[in-house]
């Protein structure tokens, strides 16, 4: 016997249905109701669904605007981090040439060598900037005249940009809460419509389901779990995660971003390496790549990088 609990579930409350596809699905459903509204029998259902859809759509628009501003400020922050790392790389030779690599002075600037600067993230970059500025102040008389001002400006510009970004993140979080609330209302309204139409067309599921285009919200196609080629996971804020350690040159990689923020993916030979050949996937987007699209063709490590303040989520299918 069928489990009767299924009739009490909200079937559209599925994290695999992204906001954009839910919006398209609701839009299409309203159009199908209107096309079949003979003798105005669906007037009330259409009114309720349109009102719920309007709130949902407006909340999405507000969230998208806030998120776009956050993205713009994130670009500025990332640009300043890149400039700082490049400047450190350029000026390291001056410090090494002035005191020598094994000197106490050199270690004030680079206690762990260049590695911690090259791999710095937003979580520790300001600390590194402050350390470098403090070390420069302590030895300012032995360094070129503009040395201190270059790094002070980079540090100050970064702090200003970072504070602006964090402020915008707060607005995004508020708009996201509104979007979530209105999404829940949309999910419930669609489920009510489904149940009402199921009652009307009891015994005729083909007719009842003709009011819904399920292809819009069908999820990612999975390979069998036995193949062990499915990788689903989350990457925490401002961090990178190894998705797979067994990437091969001929692999086809089907990647989907199932979270709420853009994610970057790349393939490298060494797990700790960075790459200049990253691809970015927006929330809800999915695409198929070959290994060479993502970096080093003979690399074995598929890395997911999240440069944002909230966790991201991905699904990767490796086809061989």
CORKA-V81453 format. One record per pair of residues at least 6 apart in sequence whose ideal C-beta (glycine too) atoms are under 8 Angstrom apart, sorted by the first residue. I is the first residue (numbers start at 1). J is the second residue. Records with the same first field share a line. If there is no record, write none. Layout:
# CORKA-V81453
I->J + J
This chain:
# CORKA-V81453
7->195
10->187 + 188 + 191
11->191 + 194
12->22 + 25 + 186 + 187 + 190 + 191 + 217
13->184 + 187
14->217 + 219
15->258
16->219 + 220 + 258
17->25 + 217 + 219
18->258 + 283 + 284
19->60 + 179 + 183 + 283 + 284
20->284
21->216 + 217 + 284
22->56 + 183 + 186 + 187 + 217
23->53 + 56 + 57 + 60
24->216
25->190 + 212 + 213 + 216 + 217
26->49 + 53 + 56 + 186 + 190
27->53
28->212 + 213 + 216
29->49 + 190 + 193 + 211 + 212 + 213
30->46 + 49 + 50 + 53
32->210 + 211 + 212 + 213
33->42 + 45 + 46 + 49 + 193 + 211
34->42 + 46
36->42 + 211
37->43 + 46
45->193 + 196
48->189 + 192
49->189 + 190 + 193
52->182 + 185 + 186 + 189
53->186
55->182 + 185
56->179 + 182 + 183 + 185 + 186
58->182
59->175 + 178 + 179 + 181 + 182 + 183
60->179 + 182
62->175 + 178 + 179
63->172 + 175 + 176 + 178 + 179
66->168 + 171 + 172 + 174 + 175
67->172 + 175
69->168 + 171
70->165 + 168 + 169 + 171 + 172
71->262
73->161 + 164 + 165 + 168
74->165 + 307 + 308
76->161 + 164 + 165
77->122 + 158 + 161 + 162 + 165
78->307
80->154 + 157 + 158 + 161
81->120 + 122 + 125 + 158
83->154
84->125 + 129 + 151 + 154 + 155 + 158
85->117 + 118 + 120
87->150 + 151 + 154
88->114 + 117 + 132
89->114 + 117
91->147 + 150
92->109 + 110 + 114
94->143 + 144 + 147
95->105 + 106 + 109 + 110 + 143
96->106
98->105 + 142 + 143
99->105 + 106
100->106
105->139
108->135 + 138 + 139
109->131 + 132 + 135 + 136
110->117
116->124 + 128
117->128
118->274
119->272 + 274
120->128
121->238 + 239
122->162 + 238 + 307
123->238
125->158
126->155 + 158 + 159 + 162
129->151 + 154 + 155 + 158
130->155
132->151 + 155
133->148 + 151 + 152 + 155
136->143 + 147 + 148 + 151
137->148
140->147 + 148
166->309
169->309
176->260
193->211
194->212
197->208 + 211
198->205 + 208
200->208
201->207 + 208
220->254 + 256 + 258 + 286 + 315 + 317
221->317
222->230 + 317
223->229 + 230 + 317 + 319
229->317 + 318 + 319 + 320
230->315 + 316 + 317
231->243 + 244 + 302 + 314 + 315 + 316 + 317 + 318
232->313 + 314 + 315 + 316
233->241 + 243 + 304 + 313 + 314
234->241 + 259 + 311 + 312 + 313 + 314
235->241 + 263 + 304 + 305 + 306 + 311 + 312 + 313 + 314
236->306 + 311
237->306 + 308 + 309 + 310 + 311
238->306 + 307 + 308 + 309
239->305 + 306
240->303 + 304 + 305 + 306
241->303 + 304 + 306
242->271 + 301 + 302 + 303
243->265 + 302 + 303 + 304 + 314 + 316
244->301 + 302 + 316 + 318
245->271 + 300 + 301
246->300
247->253 + 267 + 291 + 299 + 300 + 301 + 302 + 318
248->291 + 300 + 320
249->291 + 292 + 297 + 298
250->290 + 291 + 320
251->290 + 291 + 318 + 319 + 320
252->288 + 289 + 290 + 318 + 319 + 320
253->288 + 289 + 290 + 291 + 294 + 302 + 316 + 317 + 318 + 319
254->286 + 287 + 288 + 316 + 317 + 318 + 319
255->265 + 281 + 286 + 287 + 288 + 289 + 314 + 315 + 316
256->281 + 285 + 286 + 314 + 315 + 316
257->263 + 281 + 282 + 283 + 284 + 285 + 286 + 312 + 313 + 314
258->284 + 313 + 314 + 315
259->283 + 311 + 312 + 313 + 314
260->283 + 310 + 312
261->283 + 306 + 308 + 310 + 312
262->280 + 281 + 282 + 283 + 308 + 312
263->280 + 281 + 304 + 305 + 306 + 312 + 314
264->278 + 279 + 280 + 281 + 304 + 305 + 306 + 307
265->278 + 279 + 281 + 294 + 302 + 303 + 304 + 305 + 314
266->275 + 277 + 278 + 279 + 294 + 295 + 302 + 303 + 305
267->275 + 291 + 294 + 295 + 296 + 297 + 299 + 300 + 301 + 302 + 303
268->274 + 275 + 295 + 296 + 299 + 301 + 303
269->296 + 298 + 299 + 300 + 301
270->301
271->301 + 303
275->295 + 296 + 303
277->294 + 295
278->294 + 295 + 305
279->287 + 289 + 293 + 294
281->287 + 314
291->297 + 299
294->302
302->316
304->312 + 314
306->312
